[in-house]
Amino acid sequence: MSFEGLQERLTALQETTSQLKELIDRLHNLSFQPGSVPLGGPDDDNVGTELSAEISQILREEEDELELLHEEVEDIRSGRPGSETEHTKTRLKDGLERLQQELKSSRLNFRKAQIVAKRNLTRAQRLERELLLQSYSQPVSEATSPRLGAEDAESIKAPSIRHHRQAHHAHQQQSTLSEEDQQTVGAASNVTSSLRRTHDLIAAELARSEFAHQTLTESSAALAQLDESYGSLEGMLASSKDLLGTLVKSQKSDTWYLQTAMYMLLSTGAWLVFRRFLYGPAWWLVWLPIRMLYSLVMGGGGAVIKYGSSSGGSSTVVVDQATVEVQGLPDSDLPTIDVSTAKAESTVVVKGDVEGLVEKIGKMVEDMPELQTDDGLEDGEGVDEFHDAVQEPVEVPQQRDEL
């Protein structure tokens, strides 16, 4: 806890100690009038007892608070010697020591005040008993008890004064009455004084009851006003609850909109970055090589090979899902080519290594005369039969690209 909070608590304890001293002085100077305390009632049913209980409770609470405050001050870390923290802690300790000494002296004064209040209460009860005894034993006498001092005689209130006046008036009339009548009058006077005293007590209780009734009425009005305040507070809390629920719903919807907008913005930014910086290099470096490799491996095509014989004529070989038997060429070495009857000259599209295929076919054509010579065929006959076989039209039901 900070030093400011500890200083405020110490100041509050000092103020409470000042109020405690005032209560102790009030208890010490408390005086009881004869008749204010019932003779047969309990000893704790009086103002002094209530005041003593209040002072004792305040003392106990203040001692507990002082002990707790002292422990908190001890737990605070002190700074370097000569620092402001060390000086403040020392000042708080001094204040606690002074307050502890004041509490000790206040407890001693409280005990003395209790003794004095008890003595005053005993004196008042003794005076009440003496007055009551005097009223029964000497109803017509003006003499007072020799044990009553000047201080006790001055403390007698209006009921006792009226009683003495009535006794003096009865003493003036006793000369005209006989002894029996005087006894009767004395007894009547005693009864009358007792009734008057009872009336005074009842009047005092009635005044106290009226005061209690007035206090109860004021408390009822204060409670009604407090009830209205609490009712308005409950209405305000209900309105605040509804407003809070509306705010929570609005916050949820706003959060959803903001998250959706953020995701769309991030998606758009990612697409722009990809399209701007990654699409072109990826197309050239990844997609195009893969596409070319796939076309070379899995694709199919046709080839048209131009070649010229030694006689100077040009021949076109048309092959599509059909084979032409040519003398002088083995079946396994005969290539398959794409045939186009509408063109005078055909182009050869070879998938794979086109140049190697052309070289192979050229070598095969060059080797054809040698094969024909070995088989006993003449050059002219072999070539004519090859041209006749090639130039025959071949019906192709479906074109196909093969090599």
C-alpha positions in Angstrom: 0.0 0.0 0.0 1.2 3.5 -0.7 2.3 6.0 1.9 -0.6 8.3 1.1 -3.1 5.6 1.9 -1.4 4.8 5.2 -1.2 8.5 6.1 -5.0 8.8 5.5 -5.8 5.9 7.7 -3.6 7.3 10.4 -5.4 10.6 10.2 -8.7 8.8 10.4 -7.6 7.0 13.5 -6.5 10.3 15.1 -9.9 11.8 14.4 -11.6 8.7 16.0 -9.4 9.1 19.0 -10.5 12.7 19.4 -14.1 11.7 19.3 -13.4 8.9 21.8 -12.0 11.4 24.2 -15.1 13.5 24.0 -17.3 10.4 24.7 -15.1 9.6 27.7 -15.4 13.1 29.1 -19.2 12.9 28.6 -19.3 9.7 30.5 -17.2 11.2 33.3 -19.5 14.2 33.7 -22.7 12.2 33.4 -25.1 12.9 36.3 -28.2 10.9 37.2 -31.2 12.5 38.7 -33.3 10.8 41.4 -36.1 8.9 39.6 -34.4 8.7 36.3 -33.3 5.2 36.8 -35.8 2.6 38.2 -34.8 1.1 41.5 -35.8 -2.4 40.7 -34.6 -2.4 37.1 -31.4 -3.9 35.7 -28.1 -2.0 36.2 -27.3 -2.0 32.4 -30.6 -0.3 31.5 -29.3 3.3 31.6 -27.5 5.9 29.5 -24.2 5.3 31.2 -24.1 1.7 30.3 -25.0 2.3 26.7 -22.3 5.0 26.4 -19.7 2.7 28.1 -20.6 -0.1 25.6 -20.1 2.3 22.6 -16.8 3.6 24.0 -15.5 0.0 24.6 -16.4 -1.0 21.0 -14.7 2.0 19.5 -11.6 1.3 21.6 -11.5 -2.3 20.5 -11.9 -1.4 16.8 -9.3 1.3 17.0 -6.8 -1.0 18.6 -7.3 -3.6 15.9 -6.9 -1.0 13.1 -3.8 0.4 14.8 -2.2 -3.1 15.0 -3.0 -3.8 11.3 -1.6 -0.4 10.3 1.5 -1.0 12.3 2.1 -4.3 10.5 1.6 -2.7 7.1 4.1 0.1 7.9 6.6 -2.5 8.9 6.1 -4.5 5.7 6.9 -1.5 3.5 10.5 -1.5 2.2 12.6 1.3 3.4 14.8 3.1 0.9 18.3 4.2 1.2 19.4 6.0 4.4 18.4 9.6 4.2 15.9 9.1 1.3 12.4 10.4 1.2 10.9 6.9 1.7 12.9 6.3 4.8 11.8 9.7 6.2 8.2 9.0 5.5 8.3 5.6 7.1 9.9 7.0 10.2 7.2 9.7 10.4 4.5 7.1 10.1 6.1 5.0 12.9 6.2 8.1 15.2 2.6 8.8 14.5 1.6 5.2 15.3 3.6 5.3 18.6 1.9 8.6 19.7 -1.5 7.2 18.7 -0.8 4.0 20.7 0.1 6.1 23.8 -3.1 8.1 23.4 -5.2 4.9 23.2 -3.6 3.6 26.4 -4.4 6.9 28.2 -7.9 6.9 26.8 -8.5 3.4 28.1 -7.3 4.5 31.6 -9.6 7.5 31.4 -12.4 5.3 30.3 -12.0 3.1 33.3 -12.0 6.1 35.6 -15.1 7.5 33.9 -16.9 4.2 34.3 -16.1 4.3 38.0 -17.3 7.9 38.3 -20.5 7.1 36.4 -21.2 4.1 38.5 -20.7 6.2 41.6 -23.1 8.9 40.3 -25.7 6.2 39.5 -25.4 4.7 43.0 -25.7 8.2 44.5 -28.9 8.9 42.5 -30.4 5.6 43.4 -29.6 6.2 47.1 -31.2 9.7 46.9 -34.3 8.1 45.3 -34.6 5.5 48.0 -34.2 8.2 50.7 -36.8 10.4 49.2 -39.2 7.5 48.9 -38.5 6.4 52.5 -39.0 10.0 53.7 -42.3 10.3 51.8 -43.6 7.2 53.6 -42.1 7.8 57.0 -42.6 11.6 57.4 -45.3 12.7 55.0 -46.0 16.0 56.8 -42.5 16.9 57.8 -40.3 19.4 56.1 -37.2 18.1 57.5 -34.7 16.4 55.2 -32.4 13.6 56.0 -29.2 14.7 57.7 -27.2 12.5 55.4 -28.2 14.6 52.4 -25.5 17.1 51.4 -25.8 20.4 49.7 -24.8 18.9 46.3 -27.5 16.2 46.6 -30.2 18.7 47.7 -29.5 20.9 44.7 -29.9 18.0 42.3 -33.5 17.3 43.3 -35.9 18.1 40.4 -39.5 19.5 40.2 -41.3 16.4 41.5 -39.4 16.5 44.8 -39.9 20.2 45.2 -43.7 19.8 44.6 -43.6 17.0 47.2 -42.0 19.2 49.8 -44.5 22.0 49.1 -47.4 19.6 49.5 -45.8 18.4 52.8 -45.4 22.0 54.0 -49.0 22.7 53.1 -50.2 19.7 55.0 -48.1 20.7 58.0 -49.9 24.0 58.2 -53.2 22.2 58.2 -52.3 19.6 60.8 -53.1 21.8 63.7 -56.8 21.7 62.8 -57.0 17.9 62.5 -57.0 15.2 65.0 -54.3 12.5 65.1 -56.4 9.9 63.2 -57.2 12.5 60.6 -53.6 13.4 60.4 -52.6 9.8 59.7 -55.3 9.6 57.1 -54.2 12.8 55.4 -50.5 11.6 55.6 -51.4 8.3 53.9 -53.4 10.1 51.3 -50.5 12.5 50.7 -48.2 9.5 50.3 -50.5 7.9 47.8 -50.9 11.3 46.0 -47.2 11.8 45.8 -46.7 8.3 44.6 -49.3 8.8 41.9 -47.8 12.1 40.9 -44.4 10.4 40.6 -45.9 7.6 38.6 -47.6 10.3 36.4 -44.3 12.0 35.9 -42.6 8.7 34.9 -45.5 7.9 32.6 -45.2 11.4 31.0 -41.5 10.9 30.5 -42.1 7.5 28.9 -44.8 9.0 26.8 -42.4 11.8 25.6 -39.8 9.1 24.9 -42.4 7.1 23.0 -43.4 10.2 21.0 -39.8 10.8 20.1 -39.3 7.2 19.1 -42.5 7.4 17.0 -41.2 10.6 15.3 -37.9 8.9 14.7 -39.7 5.9 13.3 -41.8 8.1 11.0 -38.7 9.9 9.7 -37.0 6.5 9.2 -40.1 5.3 7.3 -40.0 8.3 5.0 -36.3 7.9 4.4 -36.8 4.2 3.6 -39.6 5.1 1.2 -37.4 7.6 -0.5 -34.6 5.0 -0.6 -37.0 2.5 -2.1 -37.9 5.0 -4.9 -34.2 5.6 -5.5 -33.6 1.9 -5.7 -36.6 1.5 -8.1 -35.2 4.1 -10.4 -31.8 2.5 -10.1 -33.3 -0.9 -11.1 -34.9 0.7 -14.1 -31.6 2.3 -15.1 -29.9 -1.0 -14.7 -32.5 -2.7 -16.9 -32.0 0.0 -19.6 -28.3 -0.4 -19.3 -28.6 -4.2 -19.8 -30.7 -3.7 -22.9 -28.3 -1.2 -24.3 -25.4 -3.5 -23.5 -27.1 -6.4 -25.3 -27.7 -4.2 -28.4 -24.0 -3.1 -28.3 -22.9 -6.7 -28.1 -25.0 -7.7 -31.1 -23.8 -4.6 -33.1 -20.2 -5.5 -32.2 -20.6 -9.1 -33.4 -22.1 -7.9 -36.7 -19.4 -5.3 -37.2 -16.8 -7.8 -36.4 -18.2 -10.2 -39.0 -18.3 -7.5 -41.6 -14.7 -6.4 -40.8 -13.4 -9.9 -40.9 -15.1 -10.6 -44.2 -13.8 -7.3 -45.7 -10.3 -8.2 -44.5 -10.4 -11.6 -46.0 -11.6 -10.2 -49.3 -8.9 -7.6 -49.2 -6.3 -10.2 -48.5 -7.6 -12.5 -51.3 -7.6 -9.6 -53.8 -4.1 -8.6 -52.8 -2.8 -12.2 -53.1 -4.4 -12.5 -56.5 -2.9 -9.2 -57.7 0.6 -10.2 -56.4 0.3 -13.6 -58.1 -1.0 -12.1 -61.4 1.5 -9.3 -61.4 4.7 -11.0 -60.2 4.3 -14.8 -60.3 2.0 -15.7 -63.3 4.4 -14.7 -66.1 7.5 -16.5 -64.7 5.4 -19.5 -63.7 3.9 -19.8 -67.2 7.2 -19.5 -68.9 9.3 -21.6 -66.5 6.8 -24.3 -65.3 3.6 -24.5 -67.4 5.2 -24.2 -70.9 7.9 -26.8 -70.4 5.4 -29.3 -68.9 3.1 -28.7 -71.8 5.8 -29.2 -74.4 7.0 -32.4 -72.6 3.5 -33.7 -72.4 2.9 -32.9 -76.2 6.2 -34.7 -77.1 5.5 -37.8 -75.0 1.7 -38.3 -75.3 0.8 -36.5 -78.5 0.5 -38.1 -81.9 1.0 -36.8 -85.4 1.7 -37.6 -89.0 4.7 -37.2 -91.3 4.9 -36.4 -95.0 8.2 -37.2 -96.5 9.3 -35.8 -99.8 11.8 -37.7 -101.6 12.9 -37.9 -105.3 14.0 -40.9 -107.2 16.9 -41.0 -109.5 14.6 -40.8 -112.5 13.6 -37.2 -111.5 9.9 -38.0 -110.8 8.2 -37.2 -107.4 6.2 -39.7 -105.5 3.8 -39.4 -102.6 3.2 -42.2 -100.2 -0.2 -42.1 -98.5 -0.7 -44.3 -95.5 -3.5 -44.0 -92.9 -4.5 -47.0 -90.9 -3.5 -49.1 -93.9 -0.4 -50.7 -95.1 1.0 -50.9 -98.7 3.1 -53.8 -99.6 6.2 -52.5 -101.5 8.6 -54.9 -103.0 12.1 -54.5 -101.8 11.1 -53.0 -98.4 10.5 -55.2 -95.3 7.3 -54.8 -93.4 9.0 -53.7 -90.2 11.0 -51.0 -92.0 8.0 -49.4 -93.8 7.1 -46.1 -92.2 3.6 -44.9 -91.5 2.9 -41.4 -92.8 -0.1 -39.0 -92.9 -1.7 -38.9 -96.4 -3.4 -35.9 -97.9 -5.0 -36.5 -101.3 -6.0 -33.0 -101.8 -2.5 -31.6 -101.9 0.0 -32.0 -104.6 2.9 -32.0 -102.2 2.6 -33.2 -98.6 4.4 -32.1 -95.5 5.8 -34.5 -93.0 5.0 -33.8 -89.3 7.0 -36.1 -87.2 6.6 -36.2 -83.4 9.8 -36.8 -81.6 13.2 -36.6 -83.4 12.1 -35.6 -87.0 15.6 -35.2 -88.4 16.6 -38.6 -87.3 13.6 -40.2 -88.8 14.2 -38.4 -92.2 17.8 -39.7 -92.2 16.6 -43.2 -91.5 14.1 -43.1 -94.4 16.7 -41.6 -96.7 19.1 -44.4 -95.9 16.3 -46.9 -96.5 15.6 -45.4 -99.9 19.3 -45.5 -100.8 19.4 -49.2 -99.8 16.5 -50.1 -102.0 18.5 -50.6 -105.3 20.9 -52.9 -103.5 18.1 -55.0 -102.1 16.4 -55.2 -105.5 19.8 -56.3 -107.1 20.2 -59.0 -104.6 16.8 -60.3 -105.2 17.3 -60.6 -109.0 15.1 -57.6 -109.9 16.0 -55.0 -112.3 16.1 -51.4 -111.4 13.4 -50.3 -113.7 11.0 -53.0 -112.7 11.3 -52.4 -109.0 10.8 -48.7 -109.3 7.8 -49.1 -111.6 6.2 -51.6 -109.3 6.8 -49.3 -106.3 5.3 -46.3 -108.1 2.3 -48.4 -109.2 1.7 -49.7 -105.8 2.1 -46.3 -104.2 -0.1 -44.4 -106.6 -3.0 -46.7 -106.2 -5.7 -45.0 -104.3 -6.2 -46.2 -100.7 -9.5 -45.6 -99.1 -8.9 -44.2 -95.6 -12.0 -44.4 -93.4 -10.4 -42.3 -90.6 -7.3 -40.2 -90.4 -4.7 -40.8 -87.6 -1.5 -39.2 -86.6 1.0 -41.9 -86.0 4.7 -42.4 -86.5 
